[in-house]
């Protein structure tokens, strides 16, 4: 089960193929507060065989009005060019380990709220946030949720099924134009027991059977679509749920078709197939219109990749219907996070996308403004033109460099791609590799000047004072130069890994 969770959670960035735009690269040499830790390399491996090699870096990161010196990944190499279509990723998930068991940088929200981080102004912020979206853009609410953004003003809370992921349990998924004609796609081997359980009968299913009749579903904003198992989930199901979905999903009949006329005559509403789900015992619906890829009549529903065990992924189509609270304030490696779910209030207005507060002159763009409403801090989330990927803006460095990063609840690493020439220069100068020859030549020249000065003083008395002054100036210059080149050897003020 845990292996299935890890594999399922690793399937991220399915929407990257649709992302367009020029990639912005982080320039370490332009930040006076940058620190690199070459001895802390790591690799992020994804279930679709994509991988990123990185090293751990430190710098000042600003998200809205929250700012701190935090660790992040300097992305050096990607296994596929598709991963280079974005500036990087803002992982808002639970802390994880690398592909080879390496220690990954502490997630951004965890580092911002770490009480040991004396350089953070967010230490009083609760380690929780809410995310939801429309087809145009989304919203992150840091510290909790705004009751006016959800129907009824309240969330339903559940414990995640895994301490390392945001996972709910799905016992039923049906596809159809109405609940009455919807077809079940999760066909468990013991269907009779499952039917009795849902009917509320007594002595219907033992505890172990109840656990078996649940498919784990990962909540992941880094995945565009609803992902269904392409296999029998290790023998738990009679056949692939995705194949059943494809067979029974229907678009509404065309306007002038006989089928459309028949529905009108019978007083029925012409509509396509909806998805009806039972999630942790709660009934939830994904309407037909919210399932479609923008500009098409194709549903954003996919089968699981080969390396995934067969778990469900609730991607962006889910967040366009339901607001989800990710509460990690009391979670740990042993204690799962708490997940809140509520239907989005259709009358709620998502905050504007472009409300600048922090000028970033070099790039000519501003960092978006954070709104404070009803006790939570709200950040706008942009999407691409297809509504298949969401992005959050933040700055890194001194002076700040602006980035637009994929907002991802399925991964834990904040990372940006780094300009290779700049990174090579910084690495060679600051991480123990040979320092360029210029400082050595300066030192030889200074040594020669000092020798001449001593000889001059010996024969001329106080007349050699100008030479002495010049020598001292040269020594000071060399000390400052070497110190400047080695300034980034300084360790962070606390263990942020």
RAURBEL-V242666 format. One record per helix or strand. SS is the DSSP state (H for helix, E for strand). FROM is the first residue (numbers start at 1). TO is the last residue. If there is no record, write none. Layout:
SS | FROM | TO
SS | FROM | TO
This chain:
H | 2 | 9
H | 16 | 18
E | 26 | 26
H | 28 | 30
E | 35 | 45
E | 51 | 63
E | 66 | 78
H | 81 | 85
E | 88 | 91
E | 97 | 97
E | 103 | 103
H | 108 | 113
E | 128 | 133
E | 137 | 142
H | 147 | 149
E | 150 | 150
H | 151 | 153
E | 156 | 159
E | 167 | 176
E | 183 | 184
E | 188 | 188
H | 191 | 198
H | 207 | 212
E | 215 | 219
E | 226 | 228
E | 237 | 237
H | 241 | 248
H | 258 | 265
E | 274 | 279
E | 282 | 286
H | 288 | 291
E | 292 | 292
E | 299 | 299
E | 301 | 303
E | 312 | 314
H | 316 | 319
E | 322 | 327
E | 338 | 344
E | 356 | 360
E | 365 | 368
E | 371 | 373
E | 376 | 383
E | 390 | 396
E | 401 | 408
E | 414 | 418
H | 420 | 430
H | 438 | 485
H | 487 | 489
